Amino acid sequence: MLRGMTVSLQVLTDTGQTDDFNRPVYTESFTDVENVLVGQPTTDDITSSTDLQGKEIAYVLGIPKGDGHIWEGREVRFFGRRFKTFGGQITGIQSMIPLSWGSKINVEALE
């Protein structure tokens, strides 16, 4: 049976306070998300992300169906390295997608 791995995902929690520029202040923590697929991007993925966003995809993450975390613009940790998600989370019609993953998002290496 196909199974993903556990990755650590950055979670931002609103403290209810604002900074000097009236922006909300967040506390940062990490939570483990199980069964995340970590895949290699295609050559077309790398070319279009570099052309459109100026970022090079390191991996594409398959997010488990039913996961309620916010993945966009977050740091993720796996393979002993740090990555940051970019672009939008692409979600399909969950009931029409086989297996356990219904969304994907791109990550770039931070180190």
C-alpha positions, -999 to +999 in steps of 0.1 A: +000+000+000+012+035-009+020+056+022+034+091+026+058+104+053+054+127+083+065+163+077+066+192+102+044+221+091+046+256+105+014+268+122+008+305+129-016+314+157-030+349+160-022+363+195-050+390+192-024+417+194-010+441+167+024+455+161+034+491+156+021+490+120-013+476+131-006+442+117-016+411+136+011+393+157+014+356+154+031+329+175+049+302+155+049+265+162+053+233+142+029+203+140+035+169+124+013+160+095+013+123+086+009+106+052+023+135+031+036+124-003+069+139-013+075+138-050+099+152-076+086+180-099+086+175-136+109+195-159+078+215-170+070+223-134+105+236-128+105+257-160+071+273-154+077+280-117+110+297-125+095+317-154+063+327-136+074+331-099+112+331-100+114+301-077+127+267-083+106+238-071+125+213-049+096+189-043+058+187-048+039+177-017+007+155-019-015+166+010-038+140+025-076+143+019-094+160+048-063+179+060-074+213+074-041+230+078-030+261+059-001+252+036+004+283+016+034+304+025+045+280+053+078+264+062+079+226+062+106+203+074+115+169+062+146+149+052+164+170+079+160+201+058+139+233+057+116+242+028+089+268+021+057+264+002+049+287-026+021+292-051-014+281-044-025+248-030-041+229-059-071+209-047-092+185-068-127+171-063-119+148-033-144+122-041-132+119-077-095+114-068-083+078-060-060+071-031-054+093+000-042+126-014-065+153-028-042+184-029-007+194-039+016+223-033+051+232-044+081+237-021+115+255-025+146+248-005+155+273+021+191+261+027 
